[in-house]
Amino acid sequence: MAALHESPLSRESLIFSSVFSLSAATHTTPTPLSTPDLGSIEPGQSFGGVFGSNQPSQQQSAAQRQVRRNLAWSSATRFLGQFALEDAMKGRPTELRGMPSDVRDAMEFLLMGGGCPLPESNEESLVDWYTNEALRRFVVDISPELTTKWRADFDEHSTWHILIYTTSKLVQAHRHLAQPLKDILLPIISRPSRRADDAIEALTTLPIISRFNRELRAAFVQAVDAGRFAEYLEHLLVDTGRKLFSIEGRGNENGEGPELSREEKQKIRERLTTLLRGIGSIGLGGDKSTWVVGAAMAKLLDNFVDSRHMKVDWYTRNSVVRTLKHWVKEGYMRYFQEIMACLEVESESGPQPSSIPPASLQRCQEIAINRLGRARVADLFDFIVRWDGSLGAIRDLKEYITLPGARVHLTHSFSRQLSRRLLHAGATTSDILDVYVYIIKAFNELDPKGVLLDRVARPIRRYLKDRDDTARIIVVSLLKDVDEIIADEKTGRLDIGGNVSKQIALEMKYPSAHALQEQDYDLDWGNMDWTPDPIDAEPEYKRSKSSDVIASLLTLYDREDFITELKDILGEYLLKYEDSDFEKEQRLVELFKVRLGEDKMQACEVMLHDVLESKRINRDINASINRENVRLGSELNAQILSSYFWPPLREDAFRVPQPVHALQQRYAAGFEGIKDMRRLQWYPALGQVEVELQLQDREWRGDCHPWQASVVYAFDESISSISGLENDPGRSTTPSRTVEELKIMLQMDEQLVCNALQFWTAHRVLVEVSPGIYEVQETLPADGGSSGDKAGGSGKSASRTAPPLHTETGAHVSAVKSQEDRLMENVDIYRHFIVGMLTNQGAMPVAKILMMLKMTMPGGFPFGMEEVRTLLGRLVEERKVVGQGDIYSVSKG
C-alpha cells in the first residue's frame, strides 16, 4: 500500500469515497439529477452493495445498471486522471495491486463486467476515455512547448539538437502516457478468469495498445512542424552520409571533407541509429519519412558523384564506374537499409539489416551510373577539346550509353553544346576542324559502331560545308609540316588567322594503319568481326569503311570541288617551297588517288613531276654554266611548268633588274640546249629573289618577290631617272621615286608597286619623305637601333620559310589566281551570256542558270552558286535583270 501513502488524498478520504461520492469537481461524469427506479428485490434476497456482483440479475433494470456504471465510471476515471496519470507524468509507477479495492472493482466492472458499453448504445469505453484523456494531457502540457521550440530559428548546425530534443521529449511522453494503460487497464482486460461471455472475450482481443499508439502518434505529428522536420531530417541524413563516406562539404575551403577515424565514424553511426530509432518509435518514421529518406539518398548520391571520388582519371585514364559500383554495394545500400530499419522498428530491439536483393542492387547501380553519365555528358565538350587526356571520361560514358534513353540524351545534349560553343561565327574554321578531329577519335572510342558519331557529326559537317575556307584549310593543313607548326607555337609566330589545323597535320604525319585499305565492309565474307547495323541507327545511316580521320574530311565536299581546291593550293605550295624533296606531298597525292580516284589526280601528279624534274634541270644547267666559266654573280633556279595541268597562274609582266635579266637569258640558252624545240615563257611574278642591300649603317639580307626586288633596284644611284627631277636643286642626293615614276620605269601594275613600297617601308629600307615620294633610308634614327630589319631578317631565310612579306606586312600576293580573279577576267563574257540566255528562254532560277553555264560555256564554268548570285546582283544594279526571290528574268524597262 505504499502507493496509497503517496496519493494526494488521505486514507480516510479514500475510505469515505468508497461509500459516499466526493464533490462534483472530482468526477468526470456527474451524478444523475433524479433517482432512478431501481425496482424491488425478491423475498429472501440480500440487498448487496454497489459492486456486490459483477453479473447483474435478470430483473435489474437499465436504470439500475446506469447508476452502477456512473458510480464505477466516476471512481475509475477519477483515479486514472488524478492519481495514475499524474504519477506517470512525474515518473512514479502505479501498479494494479496498489489500487484501492473499490477502484479495482469499478475498473473490472467497466472493462470486463456489466459496465462494458452495450453494442446498441453510445456509451464510451474506459479505454477510449483514457486515450482521449492522454491526448488532452499531451495537447495541454507538452505540445505547446514543442510548438514554441519549433517556431524558433535554427541553422544547419542545430539540426542534431532540435531533432534529439524533439525525439527524446516525445519518447518520454509516449512512455509516461502509455504507462497507466499497460500497468492498470491491460492487466485487468487480459485476465481470463474474469471473462463472462463471448462478447467480453472478443473485447479483450482488440489491439488496444496499437490503437492507443496510433492515436498518440497522430497527436505527435500534429505537434511538430512537418515541413521543417522533413527538411532537418533530410539535412541530417545527407550530412551524416558525407561524414561517413568522406565526401567534401560546402563549408570546407579546400573543397574536401574532413577525414574521420574509424572510431569517430562508429560514434556518428551509433548516434544516428539511436536518433532514427526514436523517430521510428514515436510514429514519425515509416511511410511519413520514406520520401524524406529518398530525397536525402538522392542528394547524397549526387554529392558523391560530384566529389573527388568520382573525378575524371587524368593520369591512368581509367574508368571510375567500377569504384562507383563498389561504393553503391558496400556503402550506399547498407547505409540506406540501416536508416529504413531504424525508422520502421517498433521495439527497442534495434534494426536488423538483411541482405541486399540483387534486383535492388542492380537498379541502384544503374541509377548511380546514370547520374555519373549525365554529369559527364554535361561537360562532354570540354572533355572532347582536351582529348586524349580525357580518355577516362569517355570510358565512363561507355557503360552509361547502355542504359535506356542514354544515347538519345547524349546526342541531343552534345549537339546543343556544339551549337552554343563551336558552331558560330566567332570560331575559326581551323578550330572547328580540330574539334571535329577530336570528336571522330573520341566517339570511335565511345561507340565503335559509329552510330553516335554519325548523329553528332551531321551539324558539324553541314556547318563546315557552308564555310568558304574549309576545303582550303584542309588541304593546307595536310601539306603543312607539324614540326613547323610546333615551332611557330613556341615562338608565337603561329598564324592567328586560323589557316592551319594542327590536328589534321598530325593525322597526316601519323596516318592510321588501315587508312589506305579500300574494301566493302558488308561484302567482306572473310571478316569474322562483321556485325549487323545497330538497331538504333537511322535509315540513312551508313557504316564507315574506316575510322580514318582523313577519309572523313575528304567526304565533306564533292570530288570535283575538292580536287579543284587541291590543285590550286598544291600548285601554290609547290611554287613557294621549291627547295623541298616533296616526300610528304607525294604521299598525300597517293592517298588522294586511293580516295578520289587515280584519274582525278593526274594534274597533281604532273605538277609534282614538274617541280622534281625542274630540280634536275637546274642542276644540269648550272653545272654547264660553271663548266663554261661564265661569271654572272648569282645563280638562277627556275620552275619549268606544264601550263596545261597547272591552275591559272599570275601573268604580271614587268622589267626585272638587269642582273636577273642576264641570268634568264643564259638559263634559256642552256634549256634550249637540253630540250630541243622547246622555249621558255617567263612568269617573273612567281619567283623569289635573294636580296642583299648595303646601306651606310647596316646590311639587309632576305628573300622577297621579284617585283619587290625590281622596285628596290630602281632606287640604285647608277640608274638614271626618267623624269628629269635629278637636276632639281631642292632634291636630296639620295635617289627618290614616286609611284608613277616606278610604274613607267618598270612597266609594272600599280598594285604591285604599292605592295613593294609597303614591303620595303615596313623593313625600314625605304621611307616616304612626302606623300607619294619615297627614297632610301641610308641611316636609321637614333631611336631606331642599329638594325635596319624591322623583322630581324638580317640573315638568309631557310629554304622552307616563307618570305618576310607573308608574315610581316600582311600583303601576301598568291602565285595562283584566286576564284575572284578568274571570275573578273571573264566577267563580261559571263554577263552577256546570262542576259542572252534569259532573253531567249525566259525567267530561270539560280540553280538552272548555273547548270546552263556549266553545260554551254566554252571551257566550262568553274564556279558555284555564290558566284552566279554575284553576277546576277551586278546585273540587277545595272537594271538589266530583275529578280523575284530566286527567279531572275530580263528587265523590260
Buried (B, 14 or more C-beta within 10 A) or exposed (E): EEBBEEBEBEEEEBEEBBEEBBEEEBBBBEEEEEEBEEEEEEEEEEEEEBBEBBEBEEEBEEBBBBBBBBBBBBBBBBBBBBBBBBBBBEEBEBEBEBBBEBBBBBBBBBBBBBBBBEEEEEBEBBBBBBBEBBBEBBEEEBBEEBEEBBEEEBEEEEBBEBBBBBBBBBBBBBEBBBBBBBBBBBEBBEBEEBBEEEEBEEBBEEEBBEEBBEBBBEBBBEBBBEEEBBBBBBBBBBBBBBBBBBBBBEEEEEEEBEEBEEEEBEEBBEEBBBBBBBBBBBBBBBEBBEEBBEBBBBBBBBBBBBBEBBEBBEEEBEBBBEEBBEBBBEBBBEBBBBBBBBBBBEEEEEBEEEEBEEEEBBEBBBBBBBBBBBBBBEBBBEBBBBBEEBBBBBBBBBBBBEBEEBBEBBBEBBBEBBEEBBBEEEBBBBBBBBBBBBBBBBBBBBBEBBBBBBBBBBBBBEBBEEBEBBBBBBBBBBBBBBEBBBEBEEEEEBBEEBBBBBBBBBBBBEBBEEBBEEEEEEEEEEEEEEEEBBEEBEEEBEBBBBBBBBBBBBEBBEBEBBBBBBBBBBBBBBBBBBEBEBEBBBBBBBBBBBBBEEEBBEBBBBBBEBBBBBBEBBEEBBEBBEEEEEEBEEEBBBBBBEEEBBBBBBEBEBBBBEBBEBBBEBBBEBBEEEEEEEEEEBBBBBBBBEBEBEBEEBEBBBBBBBBBBBBBBBBEEEBEBEBEBEEEEEBEEEBBBBBEBBBEBBEBBEEBBBBBBBBBBBBBBBBEEEEEBBBBBBEBEEEBEEBBBBBEBEEEBEEEBBBBBBBBBEBEBBBBBEBEEBBEEEBEEBBEBBBEBBEEEEBBEBEBBBEBBEEEBEEEBBBEEEBBBBBBEEBBEEEBBBBEEEEBBBBEE
